[in-house]
């Protein structure tokens, strides 16, 4: 059990972008990509979009997320304790 707890903690902190099929108001099929969390970044969203569209390219339809804090709001230069929300909706070309 002592070995299992650190593993579970590591899995909880590690980031993984998730993709879900969605439909836009005009009927077009798109992908809703969620890459929230401390371990992820906007780059993870775009990498997941590129991989999900099989290298054919994509068009960003919308983004939603927590903005980056100002340098003065960071503790010792690091943004500590703020959960990051990031999501993007794309349409593959």
mmCIF file as gemmi writes it, N, C-alpha and C atoms, coordinates in Angstrom:
data_model
loop_
_atom_site.group_PDB
_atom_site.id
_atom_site.type_symbol
_atom_site.label_atom_id
_atom_site.label_alt_id
_atom_site.label_comp_id
_atom_site.label_asym_id
_atom_site.label_entity_id
_atom_site.label_seq_id
_atom_site.pdbx_PDB_ins_code
_atom_site.Cartn_x
_atom_site.Cartn_y
_atom_site.Cartn_z
_atom_site.occupancy
_atom_site.B_iso_or_equiv
_atom_site.pdbx_formal_charge
_atom_site.auth_seq_id
_atom_site.auth_asym_id
_atom_site.pdbx_PDB_model_num
ATOM 1 N N . UNK Axp A 1 ? 0.821 -1.192 0 1 0 ? 1 A 1
ATOM 2 C CA . UNK Axp A 1 ? 0 0 0 1 0 ? 1 A 1
ATOM 3 C C . UNK Axp A 1 ? 0.867 1.26 0 1 0 ? 1 A 1
ATOM 4 N N . UNK Axp A 2 ? 2.033 1.196 0.671 1 0 ? 2 A 1
ATOM 5 C CA . UNK Axp A 2 ? 2.909 2.357 0.722 1 0 ? 2 A 1
ATOM 6 C C . UNK Axp A 2 ? 3.451 2.711 -0.653 1 0 ? 2 A 1
ATOM 7 N N . UNK Axp A 3 ? 3.585 1.748 -1.516 1 0 ? 3 A 1
ATOM 8 C CA . UNK Axp A 3 ? 4.067 2.007 -2.872 1 0 ? 3 A 1
ATOM 9 C C . UNK Axp A 3 ? 2.952 2.492 -3.78 1 0 ? 3 A 1
ATOM 10 N N . UNK Axp A 4 ? 1.742 2.164 -3.46 1 0 ? 4 A 1
ATOM 11 C CA . UNK Axp A 4 ? 0.606 2.533 -4.291 1 0 ? 4 A 1
ATOM 12 C C . UNK Axp A 4 ? 0.243 4.007 -4.142 1 0 ? 4 A 1
ATOM 13 N N . UNK Axp A 5 ? 0.341 4.56 -2.945 1 0 ? 5 A 1
ATOM 14 C CA . UNK Axp A 5 ? -0.034 5.962 -2.72 1 0 ? 5 A 1
ATOM 15 C C . UNK Axp A 5 ? 0.816 6.944 -3.517 1 0 ? 5 A 1
ATOM 16 N N . UNK Axp A 6 ? 2.144 6.807 -3.535 1 0 ? 6 A 1
ATOM 17 C CA . UNK Axp A 6 ? 2.922 7.738 -4.373 1 0 ? 6 A 1
ATOM 18 C C . UNK Axp A 6 ? 2.584 7.615 -5.854 1 0 ? 6 A 1
ATOM 19 N N . UNK Axp A 7 ? 2.307 6.414 -6.3 1 0 ? 7 A 1
ATOM 20 C CA . UNK Axp A 7 ? 1.943 6.217 -7.698 1 0 ? 7 A 1
ATOM 21 C C . UNK Axp A 7 ? 0.624 6.914 -8.019 1 0 ? 7 A 1
ATOM 22 N N . UNK Axp A 8 ? -0.344 6.78 -7.146 1 0 ? 8 A 1
ATOM 23 C CA . UNK Axp A 8 ? -1.627 7.446 -7.352 1 0 ? 8 A 1
ATOM 24 C C . UNK Axp A 8 ? -1.481 8.963 -7.32 1 0 ? 8 A 1
ATOM 25 N N . UNK Axp A 9 ? -0.638 9.465 -6.434 1 0 ? 9 A 1
ATOM 26 C CA . UNK Axp A 9 ? -0.399 10.906 -6.363 1 0 ? 9 A 1
ATOM 27 C C . UNK Axp A 9 ? 0.248 11.401 -7.648 1 0 ? 9 A 1
ATOM 28 N N . UNK Axp A 10 ? 1.185 10.65 -8.169 1 0 ? 10 A 1
ATOM 29 C CA . UNK Axp A 10 ? 1.843 11.023 -9.417 1 0 ? 10 A 1
ATOM 30 C C . UNK Axp A 10 ? 0.857 11.033 -10.577 1 0 ? 10 A 1
ATOM 31 N N . UNK Axp A 11 ? 0.005 10.044 -10.648 1 0 ? 11 A 1
ATOM 32 C CA . UNK Axp A 11 ? -0.999 9.997 -11.713 1 0 ? 11 A 1
ATOM 33 C C . UNK Axp A 11 ? -1.987 11.15 -11.605 1 0 ? 11 A 1
ATOM 34 N N . UNK Axp A 12 ? -2.323 11.54 -10.392 1 0 ? 12 A 1
ATOM 35 C CA . UNK Axp A 12 ? -3.263 12.645 -10.201 1 0 ? 12 A 1
ATOM 36 C C . UNK Axp A 12 ? -2.656 13.972 -10.639 1 0 ? 12 A 1
ATOM 37 N N . UNK Axp A 13 ? -1.345 14.144 -10.459 1 0 ? 13 A 1
ATOM 38 C CA . UNK Axp A 13 ? -0.691 15.388 -10.824 1 0 ? 13 A 1
ATOM 39 C C . UNK Axp A 13 ? -0.296 15.448 -12.283 1 0 ? 13 A 1
ATOM 40 N N . UNK Axp A 14 ? -0.099 14.31 -12.904 1 0 ? 14 A 1
ATOM 41 C CA . UNK Axp A 14 ? 0.323 14.309 -14.3 1 0 ? 14 A 1
ATOM 42 C C . UNK Axp A 14 ? -0.833 14.743 -15.19 1 0 ? 14 A 1
ATOM 43 N N . UNK Axp A 15 ? -0.488 15.432 -16.244 1 0 ? 15 A 1
ATOM 44 C CA . UNK Axp A 15 ? -1.513 15.977 -17.116 1 0 ? 15 A 1
ATOM 45 C C . UNK Axp A 15 ? -1.792 15.096 -18.299 1 0 ? 15 A 1
ATOM 46 N N . UNK Axp A 16 ? -3.007 15.156 -18.754 1 0 ? 16 A 1
ATOM 47 C CA . UNK Axp A 16 ? -3.403 14.394 -19.918 1 0 ? 16 A 1
ATOM 48 C C . UNK Axp A 16 ? -4.527 15.162 -20.587 1 0 ? 16 A 1
ATOM 49 N N . UNK Axp A 17 ? -4.329 15.551 -21.817 1 0 ? 17 A 1
ATOM 50 C CA . UNK Axp A 17 ? -5.366 16.258 -22.548 1 0 ? 17 A 1
ATOM 51 C C . UNK Axp A 17 ? -6.415 15.258 -23.007 1 0 ? 17 A 1
ATOM 52 N N . UNK Axp A 18 ? -7.675 15.602 -22.816 1 0 ? 18 A 1
ATOM 53 C CA . UNK Axp A 18 ? -8.768 14.724 -23.235 1 0 ? 18 A 1
ATOM 54 C C . UNK Axp A 18 ? -9.509 15.351 -24.412 1 0 ? 18 A 1
ATOM 55 N N . UNK Axp A 19 ? -9.987 14.5 -25.288 1 0 ? 19 A 1
ATOM 56 C CA . UNK Axp A 19 ? -10.685 14.943 -26.491 1 0 ? 19 A 1
ATOM 57 C C . UNK Axp A 19 ? -12.081 14.351 -26.516 1 0 ? 19 A 1
ATOM 58 N N . UNK Axp A 20 ? -13.035 15.171 -26.907 1 0 ? 20 A 1
ATOM 59 C CA . UNK Axp A 20 ? -14.422 14.724 -27.009 1 0 ? 20 A 1
ATOM 60 C C . UNK Axp A 20 ? -15.034 15.305 -28.281 1 0 ? 20 A 1
ATOM 61 N N . UNK Axp A 21 ? -15.752 14.499 -29.014 1 0 ? 21 A 1
ATOM 62 C CA . UNK Axp A 21 ? -16.422 14.963 -30.225 1 0 ? 21 A 1
ATOM 63 C C . UNK Axp A 21 ? -17.576 15.878 -29.844 1 0 ? 21 A 1
ATOM 64 N N . UNK Axp A 22 ? -17.707 16.965 -30.589 1 0 ? 22 A 1
ATOM 65 C CA . UNK Axp A 22 ? -18.786 17.914 -30.344 1 0 ? 22 A 1
ATOM 66 C C . UNK Axp A 22 ? -19.314 18.402 -31.688 1 0 ? 22 A 1
ATOM 67 N N . UNK Axp A 23 ? -20.475 18.997 -31.67 1 0 ? 23 A 1
ATOM 68 C CA . UNK Axp A 23 ? -21.062 19.543 -32.889 1 0 ? 23 A 1
ATOM 69 C C . UNK Axp A 23 ? -21.319 21.021 -32.699 1 0 ? 23 A 1
ATOM 70 N N . UNK Axp A 24 ? -20.906 21.802 -33.682 1 0 ? 24 A 1
ATOM 71 C CA . UNK Axp A 24 ? -21.089 23.242 -33.637 1 0 ? 24 A 1
ATOM 72 C C . UNK Axp A 24 ? -22.518 23.597 -34.016 1 0 ? 24 A 1
ATOM 73 N N . UNK Axp A 25 ? -22.895 24.856 -33.812 1 0 ? 25 A 1
ATOM 74 C CA . UNK Axp A 25 ? -24.248 25.304 -34.137 1 0 ? 25 A 1
ATOM 75 C C . UNK Axp A 25 ? -24.586 25.143 -35.612 1 0 ? 25 A 1
ATOM 76 N N . UNK Axp A 26 ? -23.57 25.222 -36.485 1 0 ? 26 A 1
ATOM 77 C CA . UNK Axp A 26 ? -23.822 25.075 -37.918 1 0 ? 26 A 1
ATOM 78 C C . UNK Axp A 26 ? -23.827 23.62 -38.376 1 0 ? 26 A 1
ATOM 79 N N . UNK Axp A 27 ? -23.728 22.667 -37.423 1 0 ? 27 A 1
ATOM 80 C CA . UNK Axp A 27 ? -23.76 21.246 -37.743 1 0 ? 27 A 1
ATOM 81 C C . UNK Axp A 27 ? -22.404 20.621 -38.002 1 0 ? 27 A 1
ATOM 82 N N . UNK Axp A 28 ? -21.373 21.438 -38.059 1 0 ? 28 A 1
ATOM 83 C CA . UNK Axp A 28 ? -20.024 20.943 -38.292 1 0 ? 28 A 1
ATOM 84 C C . UNK Axp A 28 ? -19.545 20.139 -37.079 1 0 ? 28 A 1
ATOM 85 N N . UNK Axp A 29 ? -18.817 19.062 -37.345 1 0 ? 29 A 1
ATOM 86 C CA . UNK Axp A 29 ? -18.269 18.249 -36.267 1 0 ? 29 A 1
ATOM 87 C C . UNK Axp A 29 ? -16.919 18.814 -35.85 1 0 ? 29 A 1
ATOM 88 N N . UNK Axp A 30 ? -16.734 18.93 -34.554 1 0 ? 30 A 1
ATOM 89 C CA . UNK Axp A 30 ? -15.479 19.456 -34.034 1 0 ? 30 A 1
ATOM 90 C C . UNK Axp A 30 ? -14.976 18.608 -32.884 1 0 ? 30 A 1
ATOM 91 N N . UNK Axp A 31 ? -13.87 19.024 -32.314 1 0 ? 31 A 1
ATOM 92 C CA . UNK Axp A 31 ? -13.279 18.351 -31.165 1 0 ? 31 A 1
ATOM 93 C C . UNK Axp A 31 ? -13.156 19.342 -30.025 1 0 ? 31 A 1
ATOM 94 N N . UNK Axp A 32 ? -13.663 18.964 -28.865 1 0 ? 32 A 1
ATOM 95 C CA . UNK Axp A 32 ? -13.49 19.75 -27.651 1 0 ? 32 A 1
ATOM 96 C C . UNK Axp A 32 ? -12.326 19.121 -26.9 1 0 ? 32 A 1
ATOM 97 N N . UNK Axp A 33 ? -11.257 19.875 -26.715 1 0 ? 33 A 1
ATOM 98 C CA . UNK Axp A 33 ? -10.047 19.366 -26.078 1 0 ? 33 A 1
ATOM 99 C C . UNK Axp A 33 ? -9.866 20.081 -24.749 1 0 ? 33 A 1
ATOM 100 N N . UNK Axp A 34 ? -9.751 19.295 -23.681 1 0 ? 34 A 1
ATOM 101 C CA . UNK Axp A 34 ? -9.55 19.83 -22.344 1 0 ? 34 A 1
ATOM 102 C C . UNK Axp A 34 ? -8.136 19.489 -21.897 1 0 ? 34 A 1
ATOM 103 N N . UNK Axp A 35 ? -7.348 20.489 -21.61 1 0 ? 35 A 1
ATOM 104 C CA . UNK Axp A 35 ? -5.973 20.268 -21.135 1 0 ? 35 A 1
ATOM 105 C C . UNK Axp A 35 ? -5.748 21.108 -19.882 1 0 ? 35 A 1
ATOM 106 N N . UNK Axp A 36 ? -6.668 20.98 -18.953 1 0 ? 36 A 1
ATOM 107 C CA . UNK Axp A 36 ? -6.591 21.707 -17.696 1 0 ? 36 A 1
ATOM 108 C C . UNK Axp A 36 ? -5.582 21.064 -16.764 1 0 ? 36 A 1
ATOM 109 N N . UNK Axp A 37 ? -5.174 21.815 -15.772 1 0 ? 37 A 1
ATOM 110 C CA . UNK Axp A 37 ? -4.297 21.29 -14.735 1 0 ? 37 A 1
ATOM 111 C C . UNK Axp A 37 ? -2.928 21.924 -14.734 1 0 ? 37 A 1
ATOM 112 N N . UNK Axp A 38 ? -2.241 21.752 -13.639 1 0 ? 38 A 1
ATOM 113 C CA . UNK Axp A 38 ? -0.906 22.319 -13.459 1 0 ? 38 A 1
ATOM 114 C C . UNK Axp A 38 ? 0.111 21.719 -14.417 1 0 ? 38 A 1
ATOM 115 N N . UNK Axp A 39 ? -0.02 20.437 -14.722 1 0 ? 39 A 1
ATOM 116 C CA . UNK Axp A 39 ? 0.993 19.753 -15.53 1 0 ? 39 A 1
ATOM 117 C C . UNK Axp A 39 ? 0.831 20.002 -17.018 1 0 ? 39 A 1
ATOM 118 N N . UNK Axp A 40 ? -0.255 20.594 -17.452 1 0 ? 40 A 1
ATOM 119 C CA . UNK Axp A 40 ? -0.502 20.84 -18.866 1 0 ? 40 A 1
ATOM 120 C C . UNK Axp A 40 ? -0.242 22.291 -19.22 1 0 ? 40 A 1
ATOM 121 N N . UNK Axp A 41 ? -0.345 22.586 -20.506 1 0 ? 41 A 1
ATOM 122 C CA . UNK Axp A 41 ? -0.173 23.947 -21.01 1 0 ? 41 A 1
ATOM 123 C C . UNK Axp A 41 ? -1.037 24.095 -22.257 1 0 ? 41 A 1
ATOM 124 N N . UNK Axp A 42 ? -1.083 25.321 -22.788 1 0 ? 42 A 1
ATOM 125 C CA . UNK Axp A 42 ? -1.812 25.514 -24.035 1 0 ? 42 A 1
ATOM 126 C C . UNK Axp A 42 ? -1.155 24.697 -25.144 1 0 ? 42 A 1
ATOM 127 N N . UNK Axp A 43 ? 0.139 24.529 -25.073 1 0 ? 43 A 1
ATOM 128 C CA . UNK Axp A 43 ? 0.84 23.73 -26.082 1 0 ? 43 A 1
ATOM 129 C C . UNK Axp A 43 ? 0.32 22.295 -26.089 1 0 ? 43 A 1
ATOM 130 N N . UNK Axp A 44 ? -0.04 21.765 -24.916 1 0 ? 44 A 1
ATOM 131 C CA . UNK Axp A 44 ? -0.591 20.405 -24.854 1 0 ? 44 A 1
ATOM 132 C C . UNK Axp A 44 ? -1.917 20.334 -25.597 1 0 ? 44 A 1
ATOM 133 N N . UNK Axp A 45 ? -2.716 21.388 -25.512 1 0 ? 45 A 1
ATOM 134 C CA . UNK Axp A 45 ? -3.992 21.426 -26.247 1 0 ? 45 A 1
ATOM 135 C C . UNK Axp A 45 ? -3.742 21.359 -27.752 1 0 ? 45 A 1
ATOM 136 N N . UNK Axp A 46 ? -2.796 22.175 -28.216 1 0 ? 46 A 1
ATOM 137 C CA . UNK Axp A 46 ? -2.542 22.242 -29.654 1 0 ? 46 A 1
ATOM 138 C C . UNK Axp A 46 ? -1.866 20.973 -30.171 1 0 ? 46 A 1
ATOM 139 N N . UNK Axp A 47 ? -1.02 20.358 -29.356 1 0 ? 47 A 1
ATOM 140 C CA . UNK Axp A 47 ? -0.417 19.079 -29.748 1 0 ? 47 A 1
ATOM 141 C C . UNK Axp A 47 ? -1.472 17.99 -29.857 1 0 ? 47 A 1
ATOM 142 N N . UNK Axp A 48 ? -2.427 17.987 -28.916 1 0 ? 48 A 1
ATOM 143 C CA . UNK Axp A 48 ? -3.51 17.002 -28.952 1 0 ? 48 A 1
ATOM 144 C C . UNK Axp A 48 ? -4.4 17.249 -30.174 1 0 ? 48 A 1
ATOM 145 N N . UNK Axp A 49 ? -4.647 18.509 -30.508 1 0 ? 49 A 1
ATOM 146 C CA . UNK Axp A 49 ? -5.447 18.833 -31.694 1 0 ? 49 A 1
ATOM 147 C C . UNK Axp A 49 ? -4.759 18.338 -32.951 1 0 ? 49 A 1
ATOM 148 N N . UNK Axp A 50 ? -3.453 18.565 -33.046 1 0 ? 50 A 1
ATOM 149 C CA . UNK Axp A 50 ? -2.698 18.125 -34.22 1 0 ? 50 A 1
ATOM 150 C C . UNK Axp A 50 ? -2.715 16.604 -34.336 1 0 ? 50 A 1
ATOM 151 N N . UNK Axp A 51 ? -2.531 15.924 -33.207 1 0 ? 51 A 1
ATOM 152 C CA . UNK Axp A 51 ? -2.541 14.455 -33.223 1 0 ? 51 A 1
ATOM 153 C C . UNK Axp A 51 ? -3.939 13.914 -33.544 1 0 ? 51 A 1
ATOM 154 N N . UNK Axp A 52 ? -4.965 14.55 -33.036 1 0 ? 52 A 1
ATOM 155 C CA . UNK Axp A 52 ? -6.339 14.087 -33.263 1 0 ? 52 A 1
ATOM 156 C C . UNK Axp A 52 ? -6.785 14.309 -34.703 1 0 ? 52 A 1
ATOM 157 N N . UNK Axp A 53 ? -6.218 15.312 -35.347 1 0 ? 53 A 1
ATOM 158 C CA . UNK Axp A 53 ? -6.587 15.599 -36.738 1 0 ? 53 A 1
ATOM 159 C C . UNK Axp A 53 ? -5.662 14.891 -37.719 1 0 ? 53 A 1
ATOM 160 N N . UNK Axp A 54 ? -4.843 13.976 -37.236 1 0 ? 54 A 1
ATOM 161 C CA . UNK Axp A 54 ? -3.981 13.116 -38.063 1 0 ? 54 A 1
ATOM 162 C C . UNK Axp A 54 ? -3.093 13.916 -39.008 1 0 ? 54 A 1
ATOM 163 N N . UNK Axp A 55 ? -2.61 15.065 -38.541 1 0 ? 55 A 1
ATOM 164 C CA . UNK Axp A 55 ? -1.674 15.841 -39.34 1 0 ? 55 A 1
ATOM 165 C C . UNK Axp A 55 ? -2.282 16.597 -40.496 1 0 ? 55 A 1
ATOM 166 N N . UNK Axp A 56 ? -3.608 16.61 -40.63 1 0 ? 56 A 1
ATOM 167 C CA . UNK Axp A 56 ? -4.25 17.329 -41.728 1 0 ? 56 A 1
ATOM 168 C C . UNK Axp A 56 ? -4.432 18.802 -41.421 1 0 ? 56 A 1
ATOM 169 N N . UNK Axp A 57 ? -4.175 19.184 -40.181 1 0 ? 57 A 1
ATOM 170 C CA . UNK Axp A 57 ? -4.359 20.568 -39.77 1 0 ? 57 A 1
ATOM 171 C C . UNK Axp A 57 ? -5.72 20.77 -39.127 1 0 ? 57 A 1
ATOM 172 N N . UNK Axp A 58 ? -5.87 21.896 -38.482 1 0 ? 58 A 1
ATOM 173 C CA . UNK Axp A 58 ? -7.128 22.2 -37.795 1 0 ? 58 A 1
ATOM 174 C C . UNK Axp A 58 ? -7.347 23.705 -37.753 1 0 ? 58 A 1
ATOM 175 N N . UNK Axp A 59 ? -8.598 24.057 -37.508 1 0 ? 59 A 1
ATOM 176 C CA . UNK Axp A 59 ? -8.989 25.461 -37.372 1 0 ? 59 A 1
ATOM 177 C C . UNK Axp A 59 ? -9.518 25.631 -35.952 1 0 ? 59 A 1
ATOM 178 N N . UNK Axp A 60 ? -9.007 26.61 -35.23 1 0 ? 60 A 1
ATOM 179 C CA . UNK Axp A 60 ? -9.465 26.863 -33.868 1 0 ? 60 A 1
ATOM 180 C C . UNK Axp A 60 ? -10.773 27.624 -33.925 1 0 ? 60 A 1
ATOM 181 N N . UNK Axp A 61 ? -11.797 27.068 -33.277 1 0 ? 61 A 1
ATOM 182 C CA . UNK Axp A 61 ? -13.118 27.688 -33.262 1 0 ? 61 A 1
ATOM 183 C C . UNK Axp A 61 ? -13.298 28.523 -31.999 1 0 ? 61 A 1
ATOM 184 N N . UNK Axp A 62 ? -12.748 28.059 -30.883 1 0 ? 62 A 1
ATOM 185 C CA . UNK Axp A 62 ? -12.876 28.807 -29.643 1 0 ? 62 A 1
ATOM 186 C C . UNK Axp A 62 ? -11.92 28.292 -28.586 1 0 ? 62 A 1
ATOM 187 N N . UNK Axp A 63 ? -11.577 29.183 -27.672 1 0 ? 63 A 1
ATOM 188 C CA . UNK Axp A 63 ? -10.733 28.811 -26.537 1 0 ? 63 A 1
ATOM 189 C C . UNK Axp A 63 ? -11.359 29.358 -25.263 1 0 ? 63 A 1
ATOM 190 N N . UNK Axp A 64 ? -11.045 28.701 -24.173 1 0 ? 64 A 1
ATOM 191 C CA . UNK Axp A 64 ? -11.516 29.145 -22.876 1 0 ? 64 A 1
ATOM 192 C C . UNK Axp A 64 ? -10.466 28.735 -21.856 1 0 ? 64 A 1
ATOM 193 N N . UNK Axp A 65 ? -10.105 29.634 -20.966 1 0 ? 65 A 1
ATOM 194 C CA . UNK Axp A 65 ? -9.108 29.245 -19.988 1 0 ? 65 A 1
ATOM 195 C C . UNK Axp A 65 ? -8.744 30.323 -19.005 1 0 ? 65 A 1
ATOM 196 N N . UNK Axp A 66 ? -7.999 29.912 -18.027 1 0 ? 66 A 1
ATOM 197 C CA . UNK Axp A 66 ? -7.502 30.808 -17.004 1 0 ? 66 A 1
ATOM 198 C C . UNK Axp A 66 ? -6.321 31.579 -17.581 1 0 ? 66 A 1
ATOM 199 N N . UNK Axp A 67 ? -6.367 32.892 -17.517 1 0 ? 67 A 1
ATOM 200 C CA . UNK Axp A 67 ? -5.242 33.659 -18.051 1 0 ? 67 A 1
ATOM 201 C C . UNK Axp A 67 ? -3.992 33.488 -17.19 1 0 ? 67 A 1
ATOM 202 N N . UNK Axp A 68 ? -2.853 33.7 -17.789 1 0 ? 68 A 1
ATOM 203 C CA . UNK Axp A 68 ? -1.588 33.622 -17.046 1 0 ? 68 A 1
ATOM 204 C C . UNK Axp A 68 ? -1.519 34.787 -16.065 1 0 ? 68 A 1
ATOM 205 N N . UNK Axp A 69 ? -1.04 34.527 -14.846 1 0 ? 69 A 1
ATOM 206 C CA . UNK Axp A 69 ? -0.954 35.602 -13.858 1 0 ? 69 A 1
ATOM 207 C C . UNK Axp A 69 ? 0.18 36.565 -14.179 1 0 ? 69 A 1
ATOM 208 N N . UNK Axp A 70 ? 0.064 37.774 -13.677 1 0 ? 70 A 1
ATOM 209 C CA . UNK Axp A 70 ? 1.132 38.759 -13.82 1 0 ? 70 A 1
ATOM 210 C C . UNK Axp A 70 ? 2.32 38.317 -12.978 1 0 ? 70 A 1
ATOM 211 N N . UNK Axp A 71 ? 3.503 38.731 -13.363 1 0 ? 71 A 1
ATOM 212 C CA . UNK Axp A 71 ? 4.706 38.361 -12.619 1 0 ? 71 A 1
ATOM 213 C C . UNK Axp A 71 ? 4.6 38.773 -11.155 1 0 ? 71 A 1
ATOM 214 N N . UNK Axp A 72 ? 3.949 39.895 -10.881 1 0 ? 72 A 1
ATOM 215 C CA . UNK Axp A 72 ? 3.828 40.374 -9.496 1 0 ? 72 A 1
ATOM 216 C C . UNK Axp A 72 ? 2.899 39.501 -8.656 1 0 ? 72 A 1
ATOM 217 N N . UNK Axp A 73 ? 2.064 38.694 -9.297 1 0 ? 73 A 1
ATOM 218 C CA . UNK Axp A 73 ? 1.143 37.813 -8.578 1 0 ? 73 A 1
ATOM 219 C C . UNK Axp A 73 ? 1.746 36.451 -8.272 1 0 ? 73 A 1
ATOM 220 N N . UNK Axp A 74 ? 2.951 36.186 -8.766 1 0 ? 74 A 1
ATOM 221 C CA . UNK Axp A 74 ? 3.595 34.887 -8.561 1 0 ? 74 A 1
ATOM 222 C C . UNK Axp A 74 ? 4.386 34.889 -7.252 1 0 ? 74 A 1
ATOM 223 N N . UNK Axp A 75 ? 4.549 33.71 -6.67 1 0 ? 75 A 1
ATOM 224 C CA . UNK Axp A 75 ? 5.339 33.539 -5.468 1 0 ? 75 A 1
ATOM 225 C C . UNK Axp A 75 ? 6.713 33.027 -5.86 1 0 ? 75 A 1
ATOM 226 N N . UNK Axp A 76 ? 7.739 33.82 -5.617 1 0 ? 76 A 1
ATOM 227 C CA . UNK Axp A 76 ? 9.114 33.469 -6.003 1 0 ? 76 A 1
ATOM 228 C C . UNK Axp A 76 ? 9.213 33.127 -7.484 1 0 ? 76 A 1
ATOM 229 N N . UNK Axp A 77 ? 8.439 33.824 -8.294 1 0 ? 77 A 1
ATOM 230 C CA . UNK Axp A 77 ? 8.485 33.623 -9.73 1 0 ? 77 A 1
ATOM 231 C C . UNK Axp A 77 ? 7.69 32.449 -10.247 1 0 ? 77 A 1
ATOM 232 N N . UNK Axp A 78 ? 6.927 31.778 -9.36 1 0 ? 78 A 1
ATOM 233 C CA . UNK Axp A 78 ? 6.158 30.597 -9.757 1 0 ? 78 A 1
ATOM 234 C C . UNK Axp A 78 ? 4.698 30.815 -9.384 1 0 ? 78 A 1
ATOM 235 N N . UNK Axp A 79 ? 3.802 30.397 -10.246 1 0 ? 79 A 1
ATOM 236 C CA . UNK Axp A 79 ? 2.371 30.469 -9.975 1 0 ? 79 A 1
ATOM 237 C C . UNK Axp A 79 ? 1.98 29.247 -9.146 1 0 ? 79 A 1
ATOM 238 N N . UNK Axp A 80 ? 1.88 29.421 -7.847 1 0 ? 80 A 1
ATOM 239 C CA . UNK Axp A 80 ? 1.669 28.317 -6.92 1 0 ? 80 A 1
ATOM 240 C C . UNK Axp A 80 ? 0.194 28.192 -6.544 1 0 ? 80 A 1
ATOM 241 N N . UNK Axp A 81 ? -0.328 26.983 -6.619 1 0 ? 81 A 1
ATOM 242 C CA . UNK Axp A 81 ? -1.637 26.673 -6.075 1 0 ? 81 A 1
ATOM 243 C C . UNK Axp A 81 ? -2.835 27.073 -6.899 1 0 ? 81 A 1
ATOM 244 N N . UNK Axp A 82 ? -2.647 27.586 -8.084 1 0 ? 82 A 1
ATOM 245 C CA . UNK Axp A 82 ? -3.793 27.966 -8.904 1 0 ? 82 A 1
ATOM 246 C C . UNK Axp A 82 ? -4.047 26.884 -9.944 1 0 ? 82 A 1
ATOM 247 N N . UNK Axp A 83 ? -5.236 26.307 -9.917 1 0 ? 83 A 1
ATOM 248 C CA . UNK Axp A 83 ? -5.595 25.29 -10.897 1 0 ? 83 A 1
ATOM 249 C C . UNK Axp A 83 ? -5.888 25.972 -12.219 1 0 ? 83 A 1
ATOM 250 N N . UNK Axp A 84 ? -5.302 25.489 -13.255 1 0 ? 84 A 1
ATOM 251 C CA . UNK Axp A 84 ? -5.452 26.086 -14.576 1 0 ? 84 A 1
ATOM 252 C C . UNK Axp A 84 ? -6.559 25.392 -15.359 1 0 ? 84 A 1
ATOM 253 N N . UNK Axp A 85 ? -7.487 26.187 -15.863 1 0 ? 85 A 1
ATOM 254 C CA . UNK Axp A 85 ? -8.524 25.677 -16.758 1 0 ? 85 A 1
ATOM 255 C C . UNK Axp A 85 ? -8.151 26.067 -18.177 1 0 ? 85 A 1
ATOM 256 N N . UNK Axp A 86 ? -8.099 25.085 -19.057 1 0 ? 86 A 1
ATOM 257 C CA . UNK Axp A 86 ? -7.801 25.338 -20.461 1 0 ? 86 A 1
ATOM 258 C C . UNK Axp A 86 ? -8.636 24.401 -21.321 1 0 ? 86 A 1
ATOM 259 N N . UNK Axp A 87 ? -9.302 24.949 -22.312 1 0 ? 87 A 1
ATOM 260 C CA . UNK Axp A 87 ? -10.005 24.113 -23.269 1 0 ? 87 A 1
ATOM 261 C C . UNK Axp A 87 ? -10.037 24.84 -24.62 1 0 ? 87 A 1
ATOM 262 N N . UNK Axp A 88 ? -10.061 24.056 -25.666 1 0 ? 88 A 1
ATOM 263 C CA . UNK Axp A 88 ? -10.084 24.597 -27.011 1 0 ? 88 A 1
ATOM 264 C C . UNK Axp A 88 ? -11.009 23.736 -27.856 1 0 ? 88 A 1
ATOM 265 N N . UNK Axp A 89 ? -11.732 24.358 -28.774 1 0 ? 89 A 1
ATOM 266 C CA . UNK Axp A 89 ? -12.588 23.626 -29.716 1 0 ? 89 A 1
ATOM 267 C C . UNK Axp A 89 ? -12 23.847 -31.102 1 0 ? 89 A 1
ATOM 268 N N . UNK Axp A 90 ? -11.739 22.739 -31.794 1 0 ? 90 A 1
ATOM 269 C CA . UNK Axp A 90 ? -11.146 22.82 -33.126 1 0 ? 90 A 1
ATOM 270 C C . UNK Axp A 90 ? -11.984 22.013 -34.121 1 0 ? 90 A 1
ATOM 271 N N . UNK Axp A 91 ? -11.793 22.351 -35.395 1 0 ? 91 A 1
ATOM 272 C CA . UNK Axp A 91 ? -12.396 21.593 -36.496 1 0 ? 91 A 1
ATOM 273 C C . UNK Axp A 91 ? -11.249 21.144 -37.381 1 0 ? 91 A 1
ATOM 274 N N . UNK Axp A 92 ? -11.158 19.855 -37.641 1 0 ? 92 A 1
ATOM 275 C CA . UNK Axp A 92 ? -10.106 19.317 -38.513 1 0 ? 92 A 1
ATOM 276 C C . UNK Axp A 92 ? -10.365 19.728 -39.946 1 0 ? 92 A 1
ATOM 277 N N . UNK Axp A 93 ? -9.287 19.994 -40.673 1 0 ? 93 A 1
ATOM 278 C CA . UNK Axp A 93 ? -9.413 20.388 -42.098 1 0 ? 93 A 1
ATOM 279 C C . UNK Axp A 93 ? -9.529 19.183 -42.977 1 0 ? 93 A 1
